[in-house]
Amino acid sequence: MVAYLIGRMSIVDPDQYQEYKQLTPGIIEKFGGRFLSRGGERMHLEGVLDDRRVVLVEFKSADAARSFYDSPEYSYARTLRDGAAVDMQLVVVEGFE
């Protein structure tokens, strides 16, 4: 069953965050994931406005998403994100397929 990693964050140091952004696509691909959205334009429809960056990644399963997150490669990438992104929220949600 597919799973979606949903990330929300506020970028406070765009230059430092750029280093993180350059590493993550290859790591995500290694674990069978693909970006569906990466900070694209949004349309607010309901509820409290949350202006954090939104990232959506599809994985083949929740286990694959967890393996990505726990991998040494992504652990290193997260160190590059420290101080560049705040108010981090990462959630994995299973899909229907």
Disulfide bonds with the S-S distance in Angstrom:
none
